[in-house]
């Protein structure tokens, strides 16, 4: 049975789940969510798709899951990809998933939204600058960790990689200069080299160009 992923191209968290499905070679199809016209805030969406009013949402038969980290873990446990090979690796993967959601993706997603998807006169410069300072700290941590390794955990790609890269392939500016972080740059190139890899707007429906 084909899995369905409720998602939209601009969503970095949706990209994490879509990338896990894509790189694992699983049978799935995207269901575009019209976030920018308020679909996730509608009573219908919250009643029938996700009470939290968020994307992504994975539907696999009778199983419905939300939150990208939970979806990634489910796919690993059910279909055997990207979960780590030992109990120690699985715990380390979870550690990086939690770190990413708290320190990297949360800041990157918000900063990218403020800088690109709000009218220019409503972009809070002080908030953006503060967020970019937090992001710089996260980039430093990730770059140092990757300095002598190809993948975040172990010797192969895991959900740690697929979560931490979630916003770093987007073209819109938010304070991330890939060339400034050589270890991160090399790691992102490794991910791009995986069979089946696609950039966010090539993998999921919806992009800023659709609204211009």
Buried (B, 14 or more C-beta within 10 A) or exposed (E): EEBBBBBBBBBBBBBBBBBBBBBBEBEBEBBBBEBBEEBBEBEEBBEEBBEEBBBBBBBBEEEEBBBBBBBBBBBBEEBEBBBBEEEEBBEBBBEBBEBBBEBBBBBBBBBBBBBBBEEEEEBEEEEBEEBBEBBBEBBEEBBEBBEEEBBBBBEEBBBBBBBBBBBBBBEBEBBBEEEEBEBBBBBBEBBEEEEEBBBBBEBBEBBBEEEE
